[in-house]
Structures are given as C-alpha cells and as structure tokens.
Amino acid sequence: MSSDRSGSIPAAQRADGLPQLKICCIASPEEAALAVRHGATALGVVSAMPSGPGVVSPATISAVLGAVPPGIDTFLLTSRQSATGLVAHHREHPATTLQLVDHVPVDDLVALRAARQGVTLVQVIHVTGPEALDAARAVAPFVDALLLDSGNPAAAVRELGGTGRAHDWAISARIREAVDLPVWLAGGLHAGNVARAVEVVRPHGVDVCSGVRTEGRLDPGKLAAFASALGRGGGSAAAATSR
C-alpha cells in the first residue's frame, strides 16, 4: 500500500539554513507570542495525554491557535489513534500540523490523509532502542515528517512525550539517514546540549518543552539561550544542517 502525501511542511521550508525551532507545551496566547519573539518557527499545543506536562484545555488550545501569527506552523499533539477520532480532533482544532504521539494503524493513516489533505502529518517515533529504526521505516511512506522523542509507550503509565529525557542520538541519526522525510528531534534538549544534538543528528528541526521552562512557565532567559545555541540568536548550530 502506498500513500498520496498531499500534506506539506509550509513554514518550515525556509532558506536560512538553520534548524527549525518548535516550542512545545504552549499554554496561552502570551506564551505563543513570547516563543515567536525568540525565534520559534513552530508552536505545539498538547491535548489530553496519559502522562506528561503541558496538557491544556480545548478552550486554551483554541485560544492559542487563534493567536498565532501567519507564517508560524501550529502542531496539535494528539494521542488519538483512529482516523475518525483524529479527523474530529482536527476539525475542532484546525492546526497546520497533526502530531501523532501514539501508534496509528496504516489504514487509519491512509484514511486520515484522504480526509485531511493539505494538513501536515507528523508521526512521533519513541526512540527506546534500535527497533525504532524499523518503526520509522514502516511509517515513513504514510506521513510527511517524523519526530523522534524519548517516550515509552510500554511503560505502566504510558509516556508519549514530555519526559525531559534525552535518547540515543546515534539511533536518531540512523533514522534521519534512512528516511526521505524531514526529521524533528525532541527529548531532553536544552541550551547546553542542543548544538551537539544538531551536530550528531542533523535534523530538520528541534522541539523543546521543559528545556525552556522554569517551574512550568516559559522562561525568556532559557528561550534566548536555547535560540542562541541553536543558531537563531547567533549561536553555533546553524551549519550542521547544511553540510
């Protein structure tokens, strides 16, 4: 079975040579504005999850999406696994991107693409070990991008993101080399390690939540340091994706 990739990576197709910067767990229109001022090219809002930080109400998701300026991509993080549920969720919260944090069967991915043409589908791959490479290869034909994170869906309390843990970047680099898709890197990133992460993995973009927060709130100082380390504030990671 093959898919018709009619989604896009709209605002991410910028020619500045820098990794894209997605700030996740946005909790208010004010946080969205703060993230954009510090160089975010994409923003993530977190819907109901079995665990992890950043979950906000449907009303807050709508408020954030309504406040994001043109040219900034919006990611709706969803744990729904059926095409029917995902289409309904996106109808309620029409972000530019659906971030699928859990396994979605191939038939449902195909149906979702047919029902939501033009919406970017980003599948999360939880890098718990080398088997993540096979999972990435299997789903790649049916989505528009992958996001490599450090969750553990097999845990007693399922982890689908937001763990604050880094994973084995060598595996992420192998995934990036193996698939012909944009690859986002997440999991335990902060100003002190993001340049090295980009050097090792060479991702399309990076995704951060807890690494730019203090006591759960978006921290302007941490945001500025992270953007600088990434290259969006004059830091050192800019060349890594253009080698």
C-alpha positions, 0 to 999 in steps of 0.5 A: 500500500502506498500513500498520496502525501498531499500534506506539506511542511509550509513554514518550515521550508525556509532558506536560512539554513538553520534548524527549525525551532518548535516550542512545545507545551504552549499554554496561552496566547502570551506564551505563543507570542513570547516563543515567536519573539525568540525565534520559534518557527513552530508552536505545539499545543498538547491535548489530553495525554496519559502522562506528561506536562503541558496538557491544556484545555480545548478552550486554551488550545483554541485560544492559542491557535487563534493567536498565532501569527501567519507564517508560524506552523501550529502542531496539535499533539494528539494521542488519538489513534483512529482516523475518525477520532483524529479527523474530529480532533482536527476539525475542532482544532484546525492546526497546520500540523497533526502530531501523532504521539501514539501508534496509528494503524496504516489504514487509519493513516491512509484514511486520515490523509484522504480526509485531511489533505493539505494538513501536515502529518507528523508521526512521533517515533519513541526512540527506546532502542534500535527497533525504532529504526524499523518503526520509522521505516514502516511509517515513513511512506504514510506521513510527511515528517517524523519526530523522534522523542524519548517516550515509552509507550510500554511503560505502566503509565504510558509516556508519549512525550514530555519526559525531559529525557534525552535518547540515543542520538546515534539511533536518531541519526540512523533514522534521519539517514534512512528516511526521505522525510524531514526529521524533528528531534525532541527529548531532553534538549536544552541550551547546553546540549542542543548544538551537539544534538544538531551536530550528531543528528542533523535534523530538520528541526528541534522541539523543546518543552521543559528545556525552556521552562522554569517551574512550568512557565516559559522562561525568556532567559532559557528561550534566548539561550536555547535560540542562541545555541541553536543558531537563531540568536547567533549561536553555533548550530546553524551549519550542521544542517547544511553540510 
